[in-house]
Amino acid sequence: MKRCSFVLTGVCLLCSQVLAADATVNPGASIRAAAPAVAKPAAPAQKTPTRANVAYGTHERQVLDFWKAESSRPTPVLFQIHGGGWVAGDKARVANLDKYLAAGVSVVSINYRYSTQAMLAGVKPPVQWPLSDAARALQFVRSKAAEWNIDKQRIGATGGSAGACSSLWLALRDDLADPQSSDPVARESTRLWCAAVIGAQTSLDPKQLKEWTPNSRYGGHAFGFMPDPRDNKTRDTQFAQFLAARESVLPWIKQYSPIEHVSADDPPIYLIYSSPPALGREQKDPTHTANYGVKLQERLREVGVECELVYPGAPDVKHPKVEDYLIDKLTAAKR
C-alpha cells in the first residue's frame, strides 16, 4: 500500500504541471474542483540561467535558457519543451531544476513560435512552427557542445501536454539532420537519448482519437481548425469539422503524430498520466488521458522499444517520478 500511495502522489504532483501549462481550456477543472481552497506557498526562486534568452532563430520566441551543471566532463542534457497546447506557455520554470544540476545534468528550456502565430502568418499546417522550432533548438544546443561542455549524445527531452507531444515527435521520428547543409546547425542530429513526458498526446488523428476516447476534442488547431487564432478559447471548438475533413489533411496528420513514426531504433520512452486509462470510454480530461499512453506503449512494445507507462494503479512502475527516470537514463553507463 505504501508503494501505491507513493506512486499516486508522484503522478498527481507531476500531472498538475500539465494542467497548469494547458490552462487555455482548463482541462483539469473537473479533477481539481473538489479540492478545498488552500493558499499555496510561493514557489522558491529558481537559479538564474547560466545563459538566458539565447537566440536559436530570428523570431522573438526562438530563444532558450541554459543551466550548466558543474563537471570536468561533458554533461548530459535535459531538454524541456513547455506545454500550453502550442498556443500558450513559456520556458520560465523547470521543475526539479536543482535536482538535475546536482546529478550532473545540464538543463535547457526552450520557447517556440505558437501555432496561432503560424496561422496568422499563413503557414500550413500551423503545427509546423512549434515542432520545427523544437528540432532547430535541439540542433542548436548540439552545436554548442564544446562551448557549453555538454555530451551531445545524451540529451533527454521532457515536457507536459503539447510539450510532451513535441518531445515524443522528436524522439520517434527519423533524424532531421542535413549532412549536406552549409549551415552547421542544420547538420546536427535531432535524435534523442530518451524522452520522459507528462500527459502526452501521442496521436493527432481524429478518427483514431474518437476510437480511443469518444469525447476527444484536441488536435484540430494543429492543422488550422481554429476559428480565431487571436482567441485561444476557440482552440478546441472545431473537432467535428476536423474529423469530417480528416482525409484532406491525412498526410499532415501522419507527418506530425508521434505514434506514426515508431520504429525499432527509437530511444526508451517514459509516459506519466494523472488518471488510469479506460479505452473506448469518455474521459474527464480527454486531452491528457492515459488512453494515449496505452496505445503508444502497445506500438513501441511491438517493435521492441522500452516504454514505461505510469498512472495511478499502473503495474511494473520502476520510476514514479519523471526526474528519477531522466536522471537514471542520462547518467547510466553507456549502452
ROKE-694984 format. One record per residue (C-alpha): x, y, z; residue in three letters; residue number from 1. Coordinates in nm, 4 decimals. Layout:
N
         x         y         z   aa    i
         X         Y         Z  ALA  NUM
...
REM end
This chain:
335
         x         y         z   aa    i
    0.0000    0.0000    0.0000  MET    1
    0.2867    0.2386    0.0743  LYS    2
    0.4218    0.1944   -0.2797  ARG    3
    0.0818    0.2610   -0.4411  CYS    4
    0.0353    0.5727   -0.2316  SER    5
    0.3799    0.6997   -0.3280  PHE    6
    0.3197    0.6389   -0.6978  VAL    7
   -0.0224    0.8057   -0.6879  LEU    8
    0.1187    1.1113   -0.5095  THR    9
    0.4003    1.1422   -0.7612  GLY   10
    0.1639    1.1111   -1.0558  VAL   11
   -0.0749    1.3758   -0.9244  CYS   12
    0.2010    1.6239   -0.8428  LEU   13
    0.3675    1.5847   -1.1803  LEU   14
    0.0485    1.5972   -1.3821  CYS   15
   -0.0657    1.9144   -1.2092  SER   16
    0.2107    2.0816   -1.4126  GLN   17
    0.0352    1.9704   -1.7315  VAL   18
   -0.2985    2.1134   -1.6247  LEU   19
   -0.1383    2.4445   -1.5376  ALA   20
    0.0552    2.4557   -1.8642  ALA   21
   -0.2568    2.3918   -2.0739  ASP   22
   -0.4821    2.6327   -1.8861  ALA   23
   -0.6199    2.7843   -2.2060  THR   24
   -0.9059    2.5332   -2.1918  VAL   25
   -0.8705    2.4385   -1.8219  ASN   26
   -0.8899    2.0609   -1.8813  PRO   27
   -0.8215    1.9845   -1.5159  GLY   28
   -1.1153    2.1799   -1.3748  ALA   29
   -1.3264    1.8704   -1.3107  SER   30
   -1.0386    1.6980   -1.1350  ILE   31
   -0.9408    1.9894   -0.9166  ARG   32
   -1.2873    2.1270   -0.8335  ALA   33
   -1.3432    1.9073   -0.5291  ALA   34
   -1.0222    2.0172   -0.3579  ALA   35
   -1.0652    2.2788   -0.0824  PRO   36
   -0.9168    2.6224   -0.1440  ALA   37
   -0.5767    2.6280    0.0219  VAL   38
   -0.3264    2.9105   -0.0048  ALA   39
   -0.0158    2.7810   -0.1787  LYS   40
    0.3255    2.8886   -0.0594  PRO   41
    0.5228    3.0995   -0.3037  ALA   42
    0.7423    2.8933   -0.5335  ALA   43
    1.1089    2.9118   -0.4361  PRO   44
    1.3263    3.1310   -0.6521  ALA   45
    1.4785    2.9416   -0.9418  GLN   46
    1.8501    2.9531   -1.0067  LYS   47
    1.9435    3.2118   -1.2690  THR   48
    2.0330    3.0519   -1.6032  PRO   49
    2.3965    3.0305   -1.6981  THR   50
    2.2848    3.1759   -2.0300  ARG   51
    1.9390    3.3336   -2.0665  ALA   52
    1.7337    3.4060   -2.3778  ASN   53
    1.9895    3.2618   -2.6163  VAL   54
    1.8587    3.3051   -2.9710  ALA   55
    1.8437    2.9932   -3.1888  TYR   56
    1.6465    3.1746   -3.4618  GLY   57
    1.5331    3.5219   -3.5606  THR   58
    1.1813    3.5270   -3.4109  HIS   59
    1.1343    3.6728   -3.0616  GLU   60
    1.0120    3.3359   -2.9330  ARG   61
    1.3031    3.1391   -3.0771  GLN   62
    1.5053    3.1646   -2.7576  VAL   63
    1.6206    2.9257   -2.4857  LEU   64
    1.7683    2.9245   -2.1359  ASP   65
    2.0682    2.7103   -2.0389  PHE   66
    2.1797    2.5982   -1.6926  TRP   67
    2.5266    2.4426   -1.6827  LYS   68
    2.5948    2.1582   -1.4420  ALA   69
    2.9404    2.1768   -1.2859  GLU   70
    3.1547    1.8959   -1.4219  SER   71
    3.5035    1.8355   -1.5582  SER   72
    3.3481    1.6052   -1.8185  ARG   73
    3.0794    1.6806   -2.0795  PRO   74
    2.7403    1.6582   -1.9114  THR   75
    2.4139    1.5029   -2.0301  PRO   76
    2.1317    1.7471   -2.1024  VAL   77
    1.7669    1.7749   -2.0063  LEU   78
    1.5833    1.9426   -2.2970  PHE   79
    1.2500    2.0903   -2.1822  GLN   80
    0.9676    2.1909   -2.4172  ILE   81
    0.6900    2.3754   -2.2345  HIS   82
    0.3204    2.2912   -2.2658  GLY   83
    0.0221    2.5107   -2.3421  GLY   84
   -0.1404    2.3480   -2.6436  GLY   85
    0.1117    2.5094   -2.8824  TRP   86
   -0.0853    2.8332   -2.8290  VAL   87
    0.0461    2.9486   -2.4887  ALA   88
    0.3105    2.8808   -2.2240  GLY   89
    0.6679    2.9809   -2.1576  ASP   90
    1.0122    2.8385   -2.0765  LYS   91
    1.0273    3.0290   -1.7472  ALA   92
    1.0303    2.7430   -1.4962  ARG   93
    1.1870    2.3975   -1.4880  VAL   94
    1.0526    2.1531   -1.2295  ALA   95
    1.3253    1.9980   -1.0110  ASN   96
    1.5968    2.2081   -1.1724  LEU   97
    1.8286    2.1820   -0.8697  ASP   98
    1.7924    1.8039   -0.8663  LYS   99
    1.9074    1.7736   -1.2260  TYR  100
    2.2021    2.0058   -1.1754  LEU  101
    2.3075    1.8237   -0.8576  ALA  102
    2.3037    1.4972   -1.0547  ALA  103
    2.5387    1.6461   -1.3135  GLY  104
    2.2712    1.7028   -1.5779  VAL  105
    2.2707    2.0397   -1.7560  SER  106
    1.9318    2.1846   -1.8463  VAL  107
    1.7846    2.3643   -2.1474  VAL  108
    1.4345    2.5121   -2.1585  SER  109
    1.3042    2.6495   -2.4871  ILE  110
    1.0397    2.8843   -2.6183  ASN  111
    0.8998    2.8345   -2.9679  TYR  112
    0.6621    3.0027   -3.2093  ARG  113
    0.2964    2.9252   -3.1384  TYR  114
    0.0702    2.7522   -3.3885  SER  115
   -0.1609    3.0557   -3.3700  THR  116
    0.1255    3.2759   -3.4867  GLN  117
    0.1769    3.0320   -3.7730  ALA  118
   -0.1918    3.0568   -3.8663  MET  119
   -0.1742    3.4355   -3.8748  LEU  120
    0.1351    3.4102   -4.0965  ALA  121
   -0.0435    3.1718   -4.3354  GLY  122
    0.1767    2.8718   -4.2521  VAL  123
    0.0215    2.5306   -4.3306  LYS  124
   -0.0048    2.3246   -4.1248  PRO  125
    0.0313    2.5586   -3.8257  PRO  126
    0.1882    2.2861   -3.6105  VAL  127
    0.4914    2.3064   -3.8382  GLN  128
    0.6232    2.6094   -3.6469  TRP  129
    0.6320    2.4735   -3.2902  PRO  130
    0.7660    2.1354   -3.3986  LEU  131
    1.0292    2.2628   -3.6409  SER  132
    1.1388    2.5097   -3.3718  ASP  133
    1.1830    2.2277   -3.1214  ALA  134
    1.4005    2.0422   -3.3723  ALA  135
    1.6048    2.3522   -3.4554  ARG  136
    1.6583    2.4348   -3.0875  ALA  137
    1.7814    2.0799   -3.0260  LEU  138
    2.0249    2.1071   -3.3161  GLN  139
    2.1426    2.4449   -3.1890  PHE  140
    2.2121    2.3005   -2.8439  VAL  141
    2.4179    2.0227   -3.0002  ARG  142
    2.6166    2.2806   -3.1958  SER  143
    2.7182    2.4336   -2.8603  LYS  144
    2.8542    2.1049   -2.7193  ALA  145
    3.2170    2.2134   -2.6875  ALA  146
    3.1383    2.5650   -2.5651  GLU  147
    2.8816    2.4517   -2.3070  TRP  148
    3.0620    2.1316   -2.2006  ASN  149
    2.7753    1.9012   -2.2899  ILE  150
    2.7557    1.5459   -2.4219  ASP  151
    2.5661    1.5873   -2.7482  LYS  152
    2.4689    1.2187   -2.7472  GLN  153
    2.2968    1.2194   -2.4096  ARG  154
    2.0045    1.4560   -2.4494  ILE  155
    1.6693    1.3614   -2.2989  GLY  156
    1.3523    1.5545   -2.3793  ALA  157
    1.0673    1.6326   -2.1429  THR  158
    0.7526    1.8414   -2.1342  GLY  159
    0.3854    1.8393   -2.0497  GLY  160
    0.0857    1.8203   -2.2841  SER  161
    0.1851    1.9841   -2.6159  ALA  162
    0.5456    1.9924   -2.4938  GLY  163
    0.5157    1.6200   -2.4331  ALA  164
    0.3800    1.5616   -2.7833  CYS  165
    0.6664    1.7663   -2.9289  SER  166
    0.9192    1.5671   -2.7242  SER  167
    0.7769    1.2367   -2.8486  LEU  168
    0.7744    1.3595   -3.2067  TRP  169
    1.1459    1.4349   -3.1804  LEU  170
    1.2175    1.1046   -3.0060  ALA  171
    1.0339    0.8852   -3.2572  LEU  172
    1.0743    1.0463   -3.5978  ARG  173
    1.3731    0.9958   -3.8276  ASP  174
    1.6712    1.2249   -3.7906  ASP  175
    1.6173    1.5706   -3.9430  LEU  176
    1.9897    1.6405   -3.9781  ALA  177
    2.1007    1.7563   -4.3217  ASP  178
    2.4645    1.6453   -4.3630  PRO  179
    2.4990    1.8423   -4.6886  GLN  180
    2.3785    2.1747   -4.5466  SER  181
    2.6053    2.4780   -4.5472  SER  182
    2.4512    2.5626   -4.2078  ASP  183
    2.6482    2.3842   -3.9317  PRO  184
    2.3428    2.3827   -3.7012  VAL  185
    2.1307    2.2048   -3.9634  ALA  186
    2.3961    1.9330   -3.9863  ARG  187
    2.3401    1.8374   -3.6211  GLU  188
    2.1208    1.5407   -3.5242  SER  189
    1.7673    1.5649   -3.3845  THR  190
    1.7723    1.2170   -3.2303  ARG  191
    1.7344    1.1766   -2.8527  LEU  192
    1.8833    0.9520   -2.5860  TRP  193
    1.5416    0.9199   -2.4169  CYS  194
    1.2177    1.1076   -2.3521  ALA  195
    1.0061    1.1308   -2.0364  ALA  196
    0.6804    1.3201   -2.0700  VAL  197
    0.3674    1.4219   -1.8798  ILE  198
    0.0107    1.3959   -2.0136  GLY  199
    0.1274    1.3409   -2.3709  ALA  200
   -0.0883    1.3351   -2.6811  GLN  201
    0.0598    1.0529   -2.8889  THR  202
   -0.1612    1.0899   -3.1979  SER  203
   -0.3300    1.3789   -3.3773  LEU  204
   -0.5581    1.1582   -3.5874  ASP  205
   -0.9220    1.2486   -3.5046  PRO  206
   -1.0566    0.9114   -3.6204  LYS  207
   -0.8089    0.7264   -3.4020  GLN  208
   -0.8774    0.9561   -3.1080  LEU  209
   -1.2545    0.9053   -3.1264  LYS  210
   -1.1993    0.5296   -3.1155  GLU  211
   -0.9703    0.5543   -2.8132  TRP  212
   -1.1635    0.8288   -2.6319  THR  213
   -1.5128    0.9116   -2.7660  PRO  214
   -1.5233    1.2674   -2.6251  ASN  215
   -1.1875    1.3679   -2.7763  SER  216
   -1.1688    1.7360   -2.8693  ARG  217
   -0.7995    1.8215   -2.9150  TYR  218
   -0.5773    1.8477   -3.2204  GLY  219
   -0.7694    2.0302   -3.4911  GLY  220
   -0.5933    2.3600   -3.4298  HIS  221
   -0.2611    2.1952   -3.5244  ALA  222
   -0.3920    2.1761   -3.8815  PHE  223
   -0.5809    2.5071   -3.8958  GLY  224
   -0.9177    2.4070   -3.7487  PHE  225
   -0.9453    2.7034   -3.5115  MET  226
   -1.1847    2.9866   -3.5969  PRO  227
   -0.9927    3.2703   -3.4343  ASP  228
   -0.6160    3.2370   -3.3804  PRO  229
   -0.6271    3.5581   -3.1773  ARG  230
   -0.8572    3.3951   -2.9205  ASP  231
   -0.7156    3.0811   -2.7549  ASN  232
   -1.0597    2.9937   -2.6163  LYS  233
   -1.1596    2.8905   -2.9683  THR  234
   -0.8817    2.6314   -2.9867  ARG  235
   -1.0854    2.3135   -2.9329  ASP  236
   -1.4150    2.4199   -3.0919  THR  237
   -1.3848    2.2597   -3.4373  GLN  238
   -1.3102    1.8941   -3.3694  PHE  239
   -1.6185    1.7829   -3.5675  ALA  240
   -1.5001    1.9803   -3.8707  GLN  241
   -1.1509    1.8365   -3.8237  PHE  242
   -1.2888    1.4820   -3.8211  LEU  243
   -1.5038    1.5472   -4.1286  ALA  244
   -1.2041    1.6840   -4.3197  ALA  245
   -0.9613    1.4157   -4.1985  ARG  246
   -0.8820    1.2696   -4.5413  GLU  247
   -0.7806    1.6089   -4.6791  SER  248
   -0.5168    1.6587   -4.4084  VAL  249
   -0.4187    1.2945   -4.3533  LEU  250
   -0.0618    1.3364   -4.4868  PRO  251
   -0.0052    1.6140   -4.2297  TRP  252
   -0.1624    1.4034   -3.9537  ILE  253
    0.0768    1.1194   -4.0292  LYS  254
    0.3732    1.3552   -4.0503  GLN  255
    0.3125    1.5178   -3.7113  TYR  256
    0.1635    1.2346   -3.4995  SER  257
    0.4357    1.0740   -3.2836  PRO  258
    0.2808    0.7268   -3.2990  ILE  259
    0.3148    0.7240   -3.6795  GLU  260
    0.6963    0.7354   -3.6525  HIS  261
    0.7577    0.4394   -3.4201  VAL  262
    1.0465    0.2164   -3.5274  SER  263
    1.2781   -0.0383   -3.3669  ALA  264
    1.5666    0.2078   -3.3328  ASP  265
    1.3738    0.4529   -3.1148  ASP  266
    1.5064    0.5562   -2.7709  PRO  267
    1.3427    0.4497   -2.4420  PRO  268
    1.0221    0.6352   -2.3555  ILE  269
    0.8527    0.7209   -2.0234  TYR  270
    0.4881    0.8323   -2.0087  LEU  271
    0.3009    0.9541   -1.6993  ILE  272
   -0.0700    1.0420   -1.6617  TYR  273
   -0.2896    1.1580   -1.3728  SER  274
   -0.5726    0.9046   -1.4191  SER  275
   -0.5977    0.5374   -1.5218  PRO  276
   -0.6838    0.4562   -1.8838  PRO  277
   -1.0287    0.3469   -1.9989  ALA  278
   -1.0146    0.2752   -2.3703  LEU  279
   -1.3375    0.3339   -2.5592  GLY  280
   -1.4926    0.5351   -2.2764  ARG  281
   -1.5363    0.9080   -2.2280  GLU  282
   -1.2757    1.0727   -2.0036  GLN  283
   -1.2882    1.3666   -1.7625  LYS  284
   -0.9810    1.5074   -1.9338  ASP  285
   -0.9722    1.3648   -2.2868  PRO  286
   -0.6838    1.5940   -2.3832  THR  287
   -0.4458    1.4255   -2.1377  HIS  288
   -0.5969    1.0785   -2.0991  THR  289
   -0.3771    0.7762   -2.0343  ALA  290
   -0.5509    0.6141   -2.3321  ASN  291
   -0.2893    0.7943   -2.5425  TYR  292
   -0.0151    0.6250   -2.3417  GLY  293
   -0.1620    0.2753   -2.3603  VAL  294
   -0.1751    0.2869   -2.7390  LYS  295
    0.1768    0.4234   -2.7780  LEU  296
    0.3173    0.1694   -2.5329  GLN  297
    0.1494   -0.1106   -2.7313  GLU  298
    0.3057    0.0140   -3.0529  ARG  299
    0.6523    0.0574   -2.9007  LEU  300
    0.6464   -0.2880   -2.7448  ARG  301
    0.5523   -0.4399   -3.0822  GLU  302
    0.8884   -0.3249   -3.2204  VAL  303
    1.0880   -0.3942   -2.9038  GLY  304
    1.1320   -0.0394   -2.7734  VAL  305
    1.1360    0.0122   -2.3965  GLU  306
    0.8375    0.2123   -2.2668  CYS  307
    0.7427    0.2721   -1.9033  GLU  308
    0.3807    0.3824   -1.8558  LEU  309
    0.2813    0.5362   -1.5205  VAL  310
   -0.0641    0.6211   -1.3871  TYR  311
   -0.2462    0.5554   -1.0560  PRO  312
   -0.2535    0.1770   -1.0137  GLY  313
   -0.0221    0.1057   -1.3084  ALA  314
    0.1736   -0.2222   -1.2984  PRO  315
    0.5522   -0.2511   -1.3173  ASP  316
    0.6307    0.1085   -1.2179  VAL  317
    1.0051    0.1493   -1.1678  LYS  318
    1.0230    0.5282   -1.1680  HIS  319
    0.7290    0.7075   -1.0003  PRO  320
    0.8770    1.0457   -1.0950  LYS  321
    0.9857    1.1901   -1.4287  VAL  322
    1.3058    1.3340   -1.2871  GLU  323
    1.4129    0.9973   -1.1431  ASP  324
    1.3694    0.8319   -1.4830  TYR  325
    1.5591    1.1027   -1.6683  LEU  326
    1.8486    1.1134   -1.4251  ILE  327
    1.8666    0.7347   -1.4321  ASP  328
    1.8803    0.7180   -1.8104  LYS  329
    2.1000    1.0196   -1.8735  LEU  330
    2.3662    0.9246   -1.6190  THR  331
    2.3673    0.5472   -1.6727  ALA  332
    2.6719    0.3632   -1.8047  ALA  333
    2.6977    0.3885   -2.1819  LYS  334
    2.4768    0.1402   -2.3626  ARG  335
REM end
